[in-house]
Amino acid sequence: MGLQSIGIPGLILILIIALVIFGPKKLPELGKAAGQTIREFRKSANELTDEADKEKQQLVQNSEK
């Protein structure tokens, strides 16, 4: 289940509800905070992936010796 299953009408409905709940002045702040959160999550995930790749390469190099 992801964004594809929501569809455009569902996304519009969510945005309208957010606008009513938080108001037009808060939405940019919420969007910025959500963007920063996603960016940090991706950065952490990439760091973990890079670390795992390095360990895998070390294991392969050690097994070839």
C-alpha positions in Angstrom: 0.0 0.0 0.0 1.4 3.3 -1.0 0.8 6.6 -2.5 -0.4 4.9 -5.7 -3.4 3.4 -4.0 -4.6 6.7 -2.6 -5.1 8.3 -6.0 -5.6 11.9 -6.9 -9.1 12.4 -5.4 -7.9 10.9 -2.1 -4.8 13.2 -2.1 -6.9 16.2 -2.7 -9.3 15.3 0.1 -6.3 14.9 2.5 -5.0 18.3 1.5 -8.4 19.9 2.0 -8.7 18.3 5.5 -5.1 19.4 6.4 -6.0 23.0 5.2 -9.1 23.0 7.4 -7.4 21.6 10.5 -4.1 23.5 10.4 -5.0 26.6 8.4 -3.2 28.1 5.4 -0.4 29.7 7.5 0.7 26.5 9.1 0.8 24.3 6.0 4.1 25.6 4.6 5.7 24.9 8.0 4.3 21.4 8.1 5.5 20.7 4.6 9.0 21.9 5.3 9.1 19.8 8.5 7.9 16.7 6.6 10.5 17.3 3.8 13.3 17.6 6.4 12.1 14.4 8.1 12.0 12.5 4.8 15.5 13.9 3.8 17.0 12.8 7.2 15.4 9.3 6.9 16.8 8.8 3.4 20.2 10.1 4.5 20.3 7.6 7.4 19.0 4.8 5.2 21.8 5.5 2.6 24.4 5.6 5.3 23.3 2.2 6.6 23.3 0.7 3.1 26.8 2.1 2.4 28.0 0.7 5.7 26.6 -2.7 4.9 28.1 -2.7 1.4 31.5 -1.9 2.9 31.3 -4.8 5.4 30.2 -7.1 2.6 33.2 -6.1 0.5 35.5 -6.7 3.5 34.1 -10.1 4.0 34.5 -11.0 0.3 38.1 -9.7 0.4 38.9 -11.7 3.6 37.4 -14.9 2.2 39.6 -14.5 -1.0 42.8 -14.4 1.1 
